[in-house]
Amino acid sequence: MKFRTGKHTRESRPAETGVIRKPWQDRIAVALIFPNTYPVGITNLGFQSVYRLLNEMDSVVCERAFLPEKNLPASVRPLRTEESGRILTDFEIVAFSVSFENDYLHILTILDLAGIPLRSKHRNRFHPLVIAGGVACWLNPEPLAPFLDIAFIGEAEALLPAFIQSYMKGAERSIFLETIAAEIPGVYVPAFYQTTYNPDGSLAATWHSADAPASVRRVIVPDLTRSVTCTTVVSSHTAFDSPFLIEIGRGCSRGCRFCSAGFIYRPPRFRDITTLADCLAKGKKVTDRIGLVGAAVSDLPGLESLCHQAARMGVSLAFSSLRADTLNGTLIGALADSGVQTATIAPDAGSERMRRVINKGLTEKDILNSTETLVAAGIANLKLYFMVGLPWETDTDVNAIVTLIASIKKVFLRESRPRGRMGTITVSLNCFVPKPFTPFQWVAMEDLSLLKKKIMTVRKGLGGIPNIVFRSESPRQAYVQALLARGDRRVSLALVNAHRHHGNWSRALAETDFDPNYFVSRWRDVNERLPWDFIDAGVSKDFLIKEYKKALQEFPSSPCPIEHCTRCGACPSIKNT
């Protein structure tokens, strides 16, 4: 799916379809905010799902708002909702859908623009209740803790109905917070928790009030067939070229050791083909370009059948990513028949050794064979995702990225010549960021100077290969992401500084009274208490430690069997959901 950019204002946007407008009388008014600009936010299926879910409740009216574009006139910057143009302080609840750590700073910007005190302790009964959910909150809400009244740990479909049912309109804030913290699993009220630190700066303990649980349990939907996640509001001003998106499932069975989605969404769950076909039919009413979204799209049972259905409907499909070892000729033929022009594959590492370390489960033969089959089937363009800075990575491993891409290009060229058409290979190179609730949560992020050197090595190595488009992530942005992903409540001070300096993180970090490298560039002992340890994410810590040790030994692990498994603890944990 291609990324698009462009400046848009609320006033200049074309008409949307699927907008939900409800009368306010006697309803709980919720302002749902995506802390980034409209083109990015409108494509986020989590955000769209929450919008639909809340408005399906008769007792709720939910309207959307987004981060204003930069450098717009002051007259179009006041933060108002899309549906009625109301300001955020008109609402009882301001809810943030947070998917990315780098959007944390935008939350402070939005609160400031709305005239809402940044810190929860400075708000009173006249201010909206500020809540947040989304995958970033599950992983580690602590850098945001001082700014939130509530953080949701888990999936919205499993949390929001109970929250709304328990909501006390006009009730004393403290009483309501005490009630839901004690009664609703997955509800985290930061004010009820305090942290203490050891002399060396490490976390000593997390204390909680008598009514709040010692451990906040992640809550998920065991059966996704009962919930549909696809685009509700259709707009041409999206970040991707597919205006209608369908979530095919959540989680991934493969267990790549760097990937948080592969662990916190366990067990992996897919929607049935009938449900997805109904979504295709819904999308066809508004567009012939539909994107399938998920961590493991090519693992979807019945994907071939779905592709054939799309072809019969005249729908062109796009995919978030495909596994190279699942792309057999039949599936690729089905993809080609449905109009797919670009396939995305994520080898992630260039060498076989490094792919064993991260438990990727892909061989070079898998990658080259899938390239051959894709191009031979008429899928002309290829996107490749790699990382640098992975733990225990050597210069040889970095050079192997260039070697592998050169081999892919040879196959690409060979298979393209008979067709008389040469497509494009786009290479995206990202910096590895250690994330909570993964086997790599204890490792350090690599030094920025080394990351820059490795990116330059790959860039130069690919410079002489035609028809290669190279893109790389800023190591500095990755550093900030790591700080926000791995930090504790002390990092909130850096967020306040960055907000005061309009996003200048260099100035912000220079004014903090802690060393950011302590959170970013430090290897952690497996016995150290981590900022997010108070969250029960379903996967046991012992299992993550075993996977960490396997990575050290370059030992692979088999994919999650999903059913009748007790290996990581996730399957038994959802029985009580």
C-alpha positions as CSV (number, residue, x, y, z in Angstrom):
1,M,0.0,0.0,0.0
2,K,1.5,3.3,-1.1
3,F,1.9,6.2,1.4
4,R,0.6,9.5,0.4
5,T,1.1,13.0,1.9
6,G,-0.5,16.3,1.6
7,K,-1.9,19.2,3.7
8,H,-5.5,19.2,4.5
9,T,-7.8,21.2,6.8
10,R,-11.1,20.4,8.2
11,E,-12.6,23.0,5.9
12,S,-10.9,21.8,2.7
13,R,-11.5,18.1,3.0
14,P,-13.9,16.5,0.4
15,A,-17.0,14.9,1.7
16,E,-16.6,11.7,3.7
17,T,-19.0,8.8,3.5
18,G,-19.9,6.7,6.6
19,V,-19.8,9.6,9.0
20,I,-22.0,9.1,12.1
21,R,-23.9,12.0,13.5
22,K,-26.1,11.7,16.6
23,P,-28.0,14.1,18.8
24,W,-26.3,14.9,22.1
25,Q,-29.3,15.0,24.4
26,D,-28.9,12.7,27.4
27,R,-25.9,11.0,25.8
28,I,-22.3,10.6,27.0
29,A,-20.2,12.9,24.7
30,V,-16.9,11.4,23.7
31,A,-14.3,13.2,21.6
32,L,-12.2,10.4,19.9
33,I,-8.8,11.8,18.9
34,F,-6.1,10.3,16.8
35,P,-2.8,12.1,17.8
36,N,-1.6,12.7,14.3
37,T,-2.9,14.4,11.2
38,Y,-6.1,13.5,9.4
39,P,-4.5,11.5,6.5
40,V,-2.7,9.3,9.0
41,G,-5.5,8.9,11.5
42,I,-8.3,8.2,9.0
43,T,-6.5,5.1,7.8
44,N,-6.0,3.6,11.3
45,L,-8.4,0.7,11.7
46,G,-8.2,0.8,15.5
47,F,-9.3,4.4,15.5
48,Q,-12.1,3.6,13.0
49,S,-13.2,0.6,15.0
50,V,-13.5,2.5,18.3
51,Y,-15.5,5.3,16.5
52,R,-18.0,2.7,15.2
53,L,-18.1,0.8,18.4
54,L,-18.9,3.8,20.6
55,N,-21.5,5.1,18.3
56,E,-23.3,1.8,18.2
57,M,-24.0,2.4,21.9
58,D,-27.3,4.3,22.2
59,S,-26.0,6.1,25.3
60,V,-23.0,7.5,23.6
61,V,-22.3,10.2,20.9
62,C,-18.7,10.0,19.6
63,E,-17.1,12.6,17.3
64,R,-13.6,12.6,15.8
65,A,-10.7,15.0,16.0
66,F,-7.1,15.0,14.7
67,L,-3.8,16.8,15.2
68,P,-3.9,20.1,13.1
69,E,-1.4,20.3,10.3
70,K,1.7,22.3,10.9
71,N,2.1,25.8,9.6
72,L,-1.6,26.4,9.1
73,P,-3.2,29.8,9.8
74,A,-4.4,30.3,13.3
75,S,-8.0,30.5,12.2
76,V,-8.0,26.8,11.2
77,R,-5.9,25.5,14.1
78,P,-8.5,25.5,16.9
79,L,-9.2,21.9,17.7
80,R,-12.7,21.0,16.8
81,T,-14.5,17.8,16.0
82,E,-15.2,16.7,12.5
83,E,-18.9,16.0,13.0
84,S,-20.2,19.1,14.8
85,G,-17.2,21.5,15.0
86,R,-17.4,21.5,18.8
87,I,-14.3,22.2,21.0
88,L,-12.9,19.4,23.1
89,T,-13.9,21.0,26.4
90,D,-17.6,20.5,25.4
91,F,-17.1,16.8,25.8
92,E,-17.3,14.7,28.9
93,I,-14.6,12.3,27.8
94,V,-11.5,13.0,25.6
95,A,-10.2,9.6,24.3
96,F,-6.9,9.1,22.5
97,S,-6.3,6.2,20.2
98,V,-2.5,5.7,20.5
99,S,-0.7,3.3,18.2
100,F,2.8,4.8,18.0
101,E,5.1,6.1,20.7
102,N,6.2,9.0,18.5
103,D,2.7,10.4,18.7
104,Y,3.0,10.8,22.5
105,L,4.2,14.4,22.1
106,H,1.1,15.2,20.0
107,I,-1.1,14.3,22.9
108,L,0.4,17.1,24.9
109,T,0.0,19.5,21.9
110,I,-3.7,18.6,21.6
111,L,-4.4,19.0,25.3
112,D,-2.7,22.3,25.2
113,L,-4.7,23.5,22.1
114,A,-7.9,22.4,23.8
115,G,-7.2,24.3,27.0
116,I,-7.1,21.1,29.1
117,P,-4.3,20.9,31.8
118,L,-1.6,18.6,30.8
119,R,-1.3,16.7,34.1
120,S,-4.3,14.8,35.4
121,K,-3.7,16.1,39.0
122,H,-4.4,19.6,37.8
123,R,-7.8,18.8,36.4
124,N,-11.1,19.2,38.2
125,R,-14.7,18.1,37.7
126,F,-15.2,20.8,35.0
127,H,-12.5,19.2,32.7
128,P,-13.1,16.2,30.5
129,L,-12.0,12.8,31.6
130,V,-8.8,12.1,29.6
131,I,-8.4,8.4,28.6
132,A,-6.2,6.5,26.1
133,G,-6.0,3.1,24.5
134,G,-4.3,1.4,21.7
135,V,-1.3,-0.9,21.3
136,A,1.2,1.7,22.6
137,C,-0.7,1.9,25.9
138,W,-0.6,-1.9,26.3
139,L,3.1,-2.0,25.9
140,N,4.1,0.7,28.3
141,P,1.8,3.5,29.4
142,E,4.2,4.9,32.0
143,P,5.7,7.9,30.0
144,L,2.1,9.0,29.5
145,A,1.0,8.2,33.1
146,P,1.0,11.7,34.5
147,F,-1.2,13.0,31.7
148,L,-3.9,10.3,31.7
149,D,-6.8,9.7,33.9
150,I,-7.2,6.2,32.5
151,A,-5.3,3.9,30.2
152,F,-6.9,0.9,28.7
153,I,-4.8,-2.3,28.6
154,G,-6.3,-4.5,25.9
155,E,-8.7,-4.5,22.9
156,A,-11.4,-1.9,22.7
157,E,-14.2,-4.4,21.9
158,A,-13.5,-6.1,25.2
159,L,-13.1,-3.0,27.3
160,L,-15.4,-0.2,26.1
161,P,-18.8,-1.7,26.7
162,A,-18.0,-2.4,30.4
163,F,-16.5,1.1,30.8
164,I,-19.5,2.9,29.3
165,Q,-21.9,0.8,31.3
166,S,-20.1,1.8,34.5
167,Y,-19.6,5.4,33.6
168,M,-21.2,7.7,36.2
169,K,-22.5,10.8,34.5
170,G,-21.9,13.8,36.8
171,A,-20.2,11.6,39.5
172,E,-17.3,12.7,41.6
173,R,-14.2,11.9,39.5
174,S,-12.2,10.1,42.2
175,I,-15.2,7.9,43.2
176,F,-15.7,6.8,39.5
177,L,-12.0,6.1,39.0
178,E,-11.8,4.0,42.2
179,T,-14.9,2.0,41.1
180,I,-13.7,1.1,37.6
181,A,-10.1,0.5,38.7
182,A,-11.3,-2.1,41.1
183,E,-14.1,-3.7,39.0
184,I,-13.1,-3.6,35.3
185,P,-10.1,-5.8,34.1
186,G,-7.8,-3.9,31.8
187,V,-8.5,-0.5,33.3
188,Y,-5.3,1.3,34.6
189,V,-5.6,4.5,36.6
190,P,-2.1,5.8,36.9
191,A,-2.9,8.1,39.9
192,F,-3.5,4.9,42.0
193,Y,0.1,3.7,41.4
194,Q,3.4,5.0,42.7
195,T,7.0,4.0,41.8
196,T,10.2,3.9,43.9
197,Y,13.7,3.6,42.6
198,N,17.0,2.0,43.7
199,P,20.2,4.1,44.2
200,D,21.4,3.1,40.8
201,G,18.2,4.5,39.1
202,S,16.5,1.1,38.4
203,L,12.9,0.6,39.4
204,A,12.6,-0.8,42.9
205,A,8.8,-1.2,43.2
206,T,5.4,-0.2,41.9
207,W,2.9,0.5,44.7
208,H,-0.8,0.6,44.3
209,S,-3.8,1.8,46.4
210,A,-5.8,-0.7,48.3
211,D,-8.6,-0.9,45.7
212,A,-6.5,-1.0,42.5
213,P,-5.2,-4.4,41.3
214,A,-1.5,-5.1,41.8
215,S,-1.3,-6.4,38.2
216,V,-3.4,-4.9,35.4
217,R,-4.6,-7.8,33.2
218,R,-4.7,-7.4,29.4
219,V,-8.1,-8.1,28.0
220,I,-8.7,-9.3,24.5
221,V,-11.5,-10.6,22.3
222,P,-11.2,-14.4,22.2
223,D,-13.3,-14.8,19.0
224,L,-12.9,-12.2,16.3
225,T,-15.8,-13.6,14.3
226,R,-18.1,-11.7,16.5
227,S,-16.5,-8.3,15.7
228,V,-15.8,-6.8,12.3
229,T,-13.0,-4.3,11.8
230,C,-13.1,-2.5,8.5
231,T,-13.2,1.1,7.3
232,T,-16.3,3.0,8.7
233,V,-15.5,6.5,7.3
234,V,-14.3,6.5,3.7
235,S,-12.2,9.4,2.6
236,S,-9.9,10.0,-0.4
237,H,-7.5,11.9,1.9
238,T,-5.9,8.8,3.4
239,A,-2.3,8.0,4.0
240,F,-2.6,4.9,1.7
241,D,-3.8,4.4,-1.8
242,S,-6.5,2.0,-0.6
243,P,-9.4,4.0,0.9
244,F,-11.1,0.9,2.3
245,L,-9.2,-1.4,4.7
246,I,-10.2,-4.7,6.2
247,E,-8.5,-6.3,9.3
248,I,-8.1,-10.0,8.6
249,G,-7.0,-10.9,12.1
250,R,-4.8,-10.0,15.0
251,G,-1.4,-11.4,16.1
252,C,1.0,-13.7,14.4
253,S,2.1,-17.3,15.2
254,R,5.7,-16.9,13.9
255,G,7.2,-15.5,17.1
256,C,9.8,-13.1,15.6
257,R,11.7,-12.0,18.7
258,F,11.7,-8.3,17.9
259,C,8.0,-8.0,17.1
260,S,5.6,-6.8,19.9
261,A,2.5,-7.6,17.9
262,G,3.6,-11.2,17.7
263,F,3.4,-11.5,21.5
264,I,0.9,-9.1,23.0
265,Y,-1.9,-10.2,20.6
266,R,-1.4,-13.9,21.4
267,P,-3.0,-16.2,20.7
268,P,-3.2,-15.3,17.0
269,R,-6.8,-15.0,15.8
270,F,-8.2,-14.8,12.3
271,R,-11.7,-13.8,11.0
272,D,-13.6,-16.3,9.0
273,I,-13.7,-16.0,5.2
274,T,-17.5,-15.4,5.1
275,T,-17.1,-12.4,7.4
276,L,-14.2,-11.0,5.3
277,A,-16.2,-11.6,2.1
278,D,-19.0,-9.5,3.5
279,C,-16.5,-6.8,4.2
280,L,-15.3,-7.0,0.6
281,A,-18.8,-6.5,-0.6
282,K,-19.2,-3.5,1.7
283,G,-16.0,-2.0,0.4
284,K,-16.9,-2.6,-3.2
285,K,-19.8,-0.2,-2.8
286,V,-17.4,2.7,-2.3
287,T,-14.2,1.7,-4.1
288,D,-12.5,-1.0,-6.2
289,R,-9.2,-0.7,-4.2
290,I,-9.3,-2.6,-0.9
291,G,-6.4,-3.2,1.5
292,L,-6.1,-6.3,3.7
293,V,-4.4,-5.5,7.0
294,G,-2.8,-7.8,9.6
295,A,0.5,-9.0,11.0
296,A,0.2,-12.3,9.1
297,V,-2.0,-11.8,6.1
298,S,-0.6,-14.7,4.1
299,D,-1.3,-17.1,7.1
300,L,-5.0,-16.4,6.8
301,P,-6.9,-19.7,6.2
302,G,-8.8,-19.4,2.9
303,L,-6.8,-16.4,1.6
304,E,-6.8,-17.9,-1.9
305,S,-10.6,-18.1,-1.8
306,L,-10.9,-14.5,-0.7
307,C,-8.6,-13.3,-3.5
308,H,-10.7,-15.2,-6.1
309,Q,-13.8,-13.5,-4.7
310,A,-12.1,-10.1,-4.9
311,A,-11.3,-10.9,-8.6
312,R,-14.9,-11.8,-9.4
313,M,-16.0,-8.6,-7.8
314,G,-13.5,-6.5,-9.8
315,V,-11.6,-5.5,-6.7
316,S,-7.9,-4.8,-6.6
317,L,-6.3,-5.9,-3.4
318,A,-3.3,-4.5,-1.5
319,F,-1.6,-6.2,1.5
320,S,0.3,-4.9,4.5
321,S,2.9,-7.8,4.2
322,L,3.3,-11.4,3.0
323,R,5.4,-14.2,4.3
324,A,7.9,-15.4,1.7
325,D,7.6,-19.1,2.8
326,T,3.8,-19.1,2.3
327,L,3.7,-17.8,-1.2
328,N,2.9,-20.9,-3.3
329,G,2.0,-20.7,-7.0
330,T,-1.7,-21.1,-6.3
331,L,-1.8,-18.3,-3.8
332,I,0.3,-15.9,-6.0
333,G,-1.9,-16.7,-8.9
334,A,-4.9,-15.7,-6.9
335,L,-3.2,-12.5,-5.8
336,A,-2.4,-11.6,-9.4
337,D,-6.0,-12.4,-10.5
338,S,-7.3,-10.0,-7.9
339,G,-5.2,-7.1,-9.3
340,V,-2.2,-7.0,-6.9
341,Q,0.6,-5.0,-8.5
342,T,2.9,-4.7,-5.5
343,A,3.9,-7.3,-3.0
344,T,5.6,-6.6,0.4
345,I,8.0,-9.0,1.9
346,A,10.0,-8.5,5.2
347,P,13.2,-10.6,5.3
348,D,14.2,-8.2,8.2
349,A,17.8,-9.4,8.1
350,G,20.2,-10.1,5.3
351,S,22.1,-13.2,6.7
352,E,20.8,-16.6,7.6
353,R,22.5,-16.3,11.0
354,M,20.7,-13.1,11.8
355,R,17.4,-14.5,10.8
356,R,18.0,-17.4,13.2
357,V,18.7,-14.9,16.0
358,I,15.4,-13.1,15.4
359,N,13.5,-16.4,14.7
360,K,12.4,-15.1,11.3
361,G,12.1,-18.7,10.0
362,L,13.0,-17.6,6.4
363,T,15.8,-19.0,4.3
364,E,17.4,-17.2,1.4
365,K,15.9,-19.9,-0.9
366,D,12.4,-19.0,0.5
367,I,12.9,-15.3,-0.3
368,L,14.3,-15.9,-3.8
369,N,11.7,-18.5,-4.8
370,S,8.9,-16.1,-3.7
371,T,10.4,-13.3,-5.7
372,E,10.6,-15.6,-8.8
373,T,7.0,-16.7,-8.4
374,L,5.6,-13.2,-7.8
375,V,7.3,-11.6,-10.8
376,A,6.4,-14.6,-13.1
377,A,2.8,-14.2,-12.1
378,G,2.8,-10.5,-13.2
379,I,3.1,-8.8,-9.9
380,A,5.6,-6.2,-11.1
381,N,6.7,-4.3,-8.0
382,L,8.3,-5.5,-4.8
383,K,8.7,-3.9,-1.4
384,L,11.4,-5.2,1.0
385,Y,11.7,-4.4,4.7
386,F,15.0,-4.8,6.6
387,M,16.4,-3.6,10.0
388,V,19.9,-2.7,11.2
389,G,21.0,-2.5,14.8
390,L,19.6,-6.0,15.7
391,P,21.2,-7.6,18.8
392,W,24.5,-9.3,18.1
393,E,24.6,-8.0,14.6
394,T,28.0,-7.8,12.9
395,D,29.3,-5.9,9.9
396,T,29.0,-9.1,7.9
397,D,25.3,-9.3,8.7
398,V,24.9,-5.7,7.5
399,N,26.7,-6.4,4.2
400,A,24.6,-9.5,3.8
401,I,21.6,-7.1,3.3
402,V,23.1,-5.7,0.2
403,T,24.1,-9.2,-1.0
404,L,20.6,-10.5,-0.6
405,I,19.0,-7.5,-2.3
406,A,21.4,-8.0,-5.2
407,S,20.4,-11.6,-5.5
408,I,16.7,-10.6,-5.4
409,K,17.4,-8.1,-8.1
410,K,18.9,-10.8,-10.4
411,V,15.9,-13.0,-10.0
412,F,13.6,-9.9,-10.5
413,L,15.4,-9.0,-13.7
414,R,15.4,-12.5,-15.1
415,E,11.7,-13.0,-14.6
416,S,10.8,-9.5,-15.8
417,R,12.5,-9.7,-19.2
418,P,10.1,-12.1,-20.9
419,R,7.2,-9.9,-19.8
420,G,8.8,-6.8,-21.3
421,R,8.1,-4.8,-18.2
422,M,10.5,-3.9,-15.4
423,G,9.0,-3.0,-12.1
424,T,10.6,-1.3,-9.1
425,I,12.1,-2.8,-5.9
426,T,11.6,-0.5,-2.9
427,V,13.9,-1.1,0.1
428,S,12.9,0.2,3.5
429,L,15.6,0.1,6.1
430,N,14.6,0.7,9.7
431,C,16.5,0.9,13.0
432,F,15.7,-1.9,15.5
433,V,14.0,-0.6,18.6
434,P,13.7,-3.0,21.6
435,K,10.0,-3.2,22.7
436,P,8.3,-4.4,25.9
437,F,6.8,-7.9,26.1
438,T,9.3,-9.3,23.5
439,P,12.3,-11.5,24.1
440,F,14.4,-8.5,23.2
441,Q,13.0,-6.2,25.8
442,W,16.2,-6.6,27.8
443,V,18.6,-5.7,25.0
444,A,20.1,-2.2,24.3
445,M,19.4,-0.1,21.3
446,E,22.5,0.4,19.2
447,D,24.5,3.7,19.3
448,L,23.3,6.3,16.9
449,S,26.7,6.7,15.2
450,L,26.8,3.0,14.5
451,L,23.3,3.0,13.1
452,K,24.1,5.9,10.8
453,K,27.2,4.0,9.6
454,K,25.2,0.8,8.9
455,I,22.5,2.7,7.0
456,M,25.2,4.4,4.9
457,T,26.8,1.0,4.2
458,V,23.5,-0.3,2.8
459,R,22.8,2.9,0.9
460,K,26.2,2.9,-0.8
461,G,26.0,-0.9,-1.5
462,L,22.7,-0.4,-3.4
463,G,23.8,2.8,-5.1
464,G,25.0,1.0,-8.3
465,I,21.9,-1.2,-8.7
466,P,19.3,0.3,-11.0
467,N,15.5,0.3,-10.3
468,I,16.1,0.2,-6.6
469,V,14.4,2.9,-4.4
470,F,16.0,3.2,-1.0
471,R,14.4,4.7,2.1
472,S,15.7,4.7,5.6
473,E,14.4,5.7,9.0
474,S,16.0,8.5,10.9
475,P,18.1,7.0,13.8
476,R,17.3,10.0,15.9
477,Q,13.6,9.4,15.6
478,A,14.2,5.7,16.4
479,Y,16.1,6.8,19.5
480,V,13.1,8.9,20.7
481,Q,10.8,6.0,20.0
482,A,13.0,3.7,22.1
483,L,13.1,6.2,25.0
484,L,9.3,6.4,25.0
485,A,8.9,2.7,24.6
486,R,11.3,1.7,27.3
487,G,11.1,4.5,29.8
488,D,9.3,4.9,33.1
489,R,7.4,7.9,34.5
490,R,10.5,10.0,34.7
491,V,10.4,10.2,30.9
492,S,7.2,12.2,31.1
493,L,9.5,15.2,32.1
494,A,11.2,14.9,28.8
495,L,7.8,14.9,27.0
496,V,6.9,18.2,28.8
497,N,10.2,19.7,27.8
498,A,9.8,18.6,24.2
499,H,6.3,20.1,24.2
500,R,7.7,23.4,25.5
501,H,10.4,23.4,22.8
502,H,7.9,22.6,20.0
503,G,9.2,19.1,19.4
504,N,13.0,19.9,19.7
505,W,14.1,16.7,21.4
506,S,17.7,17.7,21.5
507,R,16.9,20.7,23.7
508,A,14.3,18.7,25.7
509,L,16.8,15.9,26.6
510,A,19.5,18.4,27.4
511,E,17.2,19.9,30.1
512,T,16.2,16.6,31.7
513,D,17.8,15.5,35.0
514,F,18.3,11.9,33.8
515,D,20.5,10.3,31.2
516,P,18.2,9.1,28.3
517,N,20.8,6.5,27.4
518,Y,19.9,4.8,30.7
519,F,16.6,3.8,29.2
520,V,17.7,3.5,25.5
521,S,21.2,2.1,25.3
522,R,21.5,0.0,28.5
523,W,21.4,-3.8,28.5
524,R,19.0,-4.9,31.3
525,D,19.3,-8.0,33.5
526,V,16.5,-10.4,33.1
527,N,15.9,-10.1,36.9
528,E,15.6,-6.3,36.8
529,R,12.1,-4.9,37.4
530,L,10.9,-3.3,34.2
531,P,8.5,-0.3,34.1
532,W,5.8,-2.4,32.4
533,D,6.0,-5.4,34.7
534,F,2.8,-4.5,36.5
535,I,0.9,-5.4,33.3
536,D,-0.1,-9.0,32.8
537,A,0.1,-9.2,29.0
538,G,-0.8,-12.9,28.8
539,V,2.6,-14.2,27.8
540,S,4.7,-15.3,30.7
541,K,8.0,-13.7,31.5
542,D,9.7,-17.1,31.8
543,F,8.7,-17.8,28.2
544,L,10.2,-14.5,27.0
545,I,13.5,-15.3,28.9
546,K,13.7,-18.7,27.2
547,E,13.3,-17.1,23.8
548,Y,15.9,-14.5,24.8
549,K,18.4,-17.3,25.6
550,K,17.5,-19.1,22.4
551,A,18.4,-15.9,20.4
552,L,21.8,-15.9,22.1
553,Q,22.4,-19.5,20.9
554,E,20.8,-18.8,17.4
555,F,18.2,-21.5,18.1
556,P,14.9,-21.3,16.3
557,S,11.4,-21.8,17.8
558,S,8.5,-23.4,16.1
559,P,5.4,-21.2,15.3
560,C,2.7,-21.0,17.8
561,P,0.3,-24.0,17.4
562,I,-2.5,-21.7,18.6
563,E,-4.8,-24.5,19.9
564,H,-4.3,-26.6,23.0
565,C,-1.0,-25.0,23.9
566,T,0.4,-23.9,27.2
567,R,3.9,-23.0,26.0
568,C,3.7,-19.2,26.5
569,G,0.6,-18.9,28.7
570,A,-1.5,-16.8,26.4
571,C,-4.1,-19.4,25.5
572,P,-5.0,-20.3,29.1
573,S,-5.0,-16.6,30.0
574,I,-8.0,-15.8,27.7
575,K,-10.2,-18.5,29.1
576,N,-11.1,-16.0,31.9
577,T,-11.6,-13.1,29.5
